[in-house]
Amino acid sequence: MPGARPAPTFTIDGAYDFTKEDLDTWDAAGSGSTFRKYYPQDEDLMRKYGLDPARKPKVLTIPDAEQLPGYTPQYSLKNMLEELRRFDAASSLAGMS
């Protein structure tokens, strides 16, 4: 589509909410179905900010960090959605959205 901006990509630190099976069969039940399995209440919020809930996450590893004693991935899509909900609420209160 001419002039369309690519959807933003978010990198999280490796705490994935989806199982390997979810990732291997992403959206087998239809567009956005895997996202809705975990976050049905957040689909409209994602779309409001130009994020595609049907887009399959890319699993990234952080080999150097994973070697550190005590390193445990903690930030996930769930955390990003919590932040987006807070941003959206604050924007709504400020009359920005």
C-alpha positions as CSV (number, residue, x, y, z in Angstrom):
1,M,0.0,0.0,0.0
2,P,1.7,3.3,-1.1
3,G,2.5,5.6,1.8
4,A,1.7,3.0,4.4
5,R,3.9,3.1,7.4
6,P,5.3,-0.2,8.6
7,A,3.9,-1.4,11.9
8,P,6.1,-0.7,14.9
9,T,8.2,-3.5,16.3
10,F,8.7,-3.9,20.0
11,T,11.6,-5.8,21.4
12,I,11.0,-7.3,24.8
13,D,13.6,-8.9,27.0
14,G,12.6,-12.5,26.3
15,A,9.7,-13.2,28.7
16,Y,7.3,-14.7,26.2
17,D,3.7,-15.2,27.0
18,F,3.1,-17.5,24.2
19,T,4.0,-21.2,24.2
20,K,6.2,-22.8,21.5
21,E,3.1,-24.5,20.2
22,D,1.3,-21.2,19.9
23,L,4.2,-19.8,17.9
24,D,4.5,-22.8,15.7
25,T,0.8,-22.7,14.8
26,W,0.3,-18.9,15.0
27,D,-3.2,-17.9,14.1
28,A,-4.2,-21.3,12.9
29,A,-7.8,-20.5,14.1
30,G,-7.9,-17.2,12.2
31,S,-6.3,-13.8,12.1
32,G,-5.5,-12.6,15.6
33,S,-6.7,-15.7,17.3
34,T,-3.5,-16.5,19.1
35,F,-3.3,-13.0,20.5
36,R,-7.0,-13.1,21.6
37,K,-6.3,-16.4,23.4
38,Y,-4.1,-14.5,25.9
39,Y,-5.3,-10.9,25.6
40,P,-8.9,-10.7,24.3
41,Q,-9.5,-7.4,26.1
42,D,-6.6,-5.7,24.4
43,E,-7.2,-6.3,20.7
44,D,-9.0,-2.9,20.2
45,L,-6.3,-1.1,22.2
46,M,-3.6,-2.6,20.0
47,R,-5.4,-1.6,16.8
48,K,-6.0,1.9,18.2
49,Y,-2.3,2.5,18.3
50,G,-1.5,0.9,14.9
51,L,-0.3,-2.5,16.3
52,D,-1.4,-5.6,14.5
53,P,-2.5,-8.4,17.0
54,A,-2.2,-10.9,14.2
55,R,1.5,-10.2,13.7
56,K,3.5,-13.2,14.9
57,P,6.1,-12.2,17.5
58,K,9.7,-12.9,16.6
59,V,11.5,-14.8,19.3
60,L,14.8,-13.2,20.1
61,T,17.4,-14.6,22.4
62,I,19.9,-12.6,24.3
63,P,22.7,-15.2,24.6
64,D,25.1,-12.9,26.5
65,A,22.5,-11.8,29.0
66,E,21.3,-15.4,29.4
67,Q,24.8,-16.3,30.5
68,L,24.7,-13.8,33.5
69,P,24.1,-15.4,36.9
70,G,20.6,-14.6,38.0
71,Y,19.4,-13.2,34.7
72,T,15.8,-14.0,34.1
73,P,13.8,-12.4,31.3
74,Q,11.0,-10.3,32.8
75,Y,9.5,-7.9,30.2
76,S,6.9,-9.4,27.9
77,L,4.1,-8.3,25.7
78,K,1.9,-8.4,28.8
79,N,4.1,-5.7,30.4
80,M,3.9,-3.6,27.2
81,L,0.1,-3.9,27.1
82,E,0.0,-2.8,30.8
83,E,2.0,0.3,29.9
84,L,-0.1,1.0,26.8
85,R,-3.3,0.8,28.9
86,R,-1.8,3.4,31.3
87,F,-0.7,5.6,28.4
88,D,-4.1,5.4,26.8
89,A,-5.9,6.2,30.1
90,A,-3.6,9.2,30.7
91,S,-4.0,10.4,27.1
92,S,-7.8,10.1,27.4
93,L,-7.8,12.1,30.6
94,A,-5.6,14.8,28.9
95,G,-8.0,14.8,25.9
96,M,-5.2,13.6,23.6
97,S,-6.9,10.5,22.1
